[in-house]
Amino acid sequence: YAEEGAEEEGEGRFKIMGGKGEVWARMMADSSQLWRVRDVAALRAVLHRDGYLLLRGMLPRADVEAGRAAALVALAREQPHLFAPGQEKTTGTKRKNRSSPLKPGSGGGNDGEEGDRDRD
């Protein structure tokens, strides 16, 4: 997620385009293990600290893919210039290092392992 006001590179941080220019971001912290053991207090603490919970595998993959498709179709309708020409709008564009619906340099996705993960 993007960190407003952050000006220095730190552990696990990288620059992305966001809003009106470059911002520092970092990979989202995965809270799936806390969910699996039902550590509600720890989940609340992470939510309070980070403002989100990333819970891989919590929802059925088909539901996540349907939500992704709906969001991408809406984005393509409102911001078609963000998509690579000829790319399927319901699945997005496969980039070299990561699955992303957006063109390289447009602020979407990030560099990481190749291909989609088995979990959402």
C-alpha positions in Angstrom: 0.0 0.0 0.0 1.1 3.6 -0.6 2.6 5.6 2.2 1.8 9.3 1.9 4.5 11.7 3.1 7.2 9.0 3.1 10.3 10.2 1.5 13.0 7.6 2.0 13.5 4.0 0.8 13.1 1.6 3.6 13.0 -2.1 4.2 10.6 -3.7 1.6 9.6 -0.3 0.1 9.5 0.7 -3.5 8.2 3.7 -5.5 5.0 3.6 -7.6 2.9 6.1 -9.4 0.0 7.1 -7.3 -2.4 10.1 -7.4 -0.3 13.1 -8.4 3.1 11.5 -8.7 5.4 8.9 -7.2 4.8 7.6 -3.7 6.6 5.1 -1.6 4.8 1.8 -1.1 5.4 -1.6 0.4 4.1 -5.1 -0.1 0.9 -5.8 1.9 1.3 -7.8 5.0 -0.4 -11.2 4.9 -2.6 -11.8 8.0 -3.8 -15.2 6.8 -2.1 -17.2 9.6 -3.7 -15.0 12.2 -7.1 -15.8 10.6 -6.4 -19.5 10.5 -5.7 -19.6 14.2 -8.6 -17.2 14.9 -6.4 -14.7 16.8 -9.0 -11.9 16.8 -7.0 -9.6 19.1 -3.9 -9.8 16.7 -6.2 -9.3 13.7 -7.7 -6.2 15.3 -4.2 -4.9 16.1 -3.0 -5.4 12.5 -6.2 -3.7 11.1 -5.6 -0.8 13.5 -1.9 -0.5 12.6 -2.2 -1.0 8.8 -5.8 -0.1 8.0 -6.4 -3.4 6.2 -6.3 -7.2 6.5 -4.9 -9.4 3.7 -6.5 -12.8 4.2 -5.4 -15.1 1.4 -7.6 -18.1 0.9 -10.5 -16.8 3.0 -12.9 -16.4 0.1 -13.6 -18.9 -2.7 -11.4 -18.3 -5.7 -14.4 -18.1 -8.0 -15.9 -15.2 -6.0 -12.6 -13.3 -5.9 -12.2 -13.7 -9.7 -15.8 -12.5 -10.3 -15.1 -9.5 -8.1 -11.9 -8.8 -10.0 -13.6 -9.1 -13.3 -16.3 -6.7 -12.3 -13.8 -4.1 -11.0 -11.6 -4.4 -14.1 -14.6 -4.0 -16.4 -15.6 -0.8 -14.5 -12.0 0.5 -14.6 -11.8 -0.2 -18.3 -15.0 1.7 -18.9 -13.8 4.7 -16.9 -10.1 4.6 -17.7 -9.5 2.6 -20.9 -6.1 4.2 -21.5 -4.7 2.3 -18.5 -5.0 -1.0 -20.3 -2.7 -2.4 -22.9 -4.2 -2.6 -26.4 -6.0 -5.8 -27.2 -6.0 -7.1 -23.7 -8.9 -8.9 -22.1 -10.6 -6.5 -19.7 -12.0 -9.1 -17.3 -8.6 -10.7 -16.5 -6.1 -7.9 -17.2 -2.7 -7.9 -18.8 0.0 -10.5 -18.0 3.2 -8.5 -17.4 6.6 -10.1 -17.3 6.9 -10.3 -13.5 3.4 -10.1 -12.2 -0.2 -10.4 -13.2 -1.6 -6.9 -13.5 -4.6 -5.3 -15.2 -2.7 -2.1 -15.9 0.0 -1.1 -18.4 3.6 -1.1 -17.0 4.3 2.3 -15.5 0.7 3.2 -14.9 0.9 2.5 -11.1 -0.8 -0.8 -11.0 0.7 -4.1 -9.8 4.3 -4.4 -8.6 7.3 -6.5 -9.3 7.2 -9.9 -7.6 7.2 -13.5 -8.4 6.0 -14.6 -11.9 2.4 -15.5 -12.5 -0.7 -15.7 -10.4 -0.7 -17.2 -7.0 -2.9 -20.2 -6.2 -4.5 -18.3 -3.3 -6.4 -15.0 -3.4 
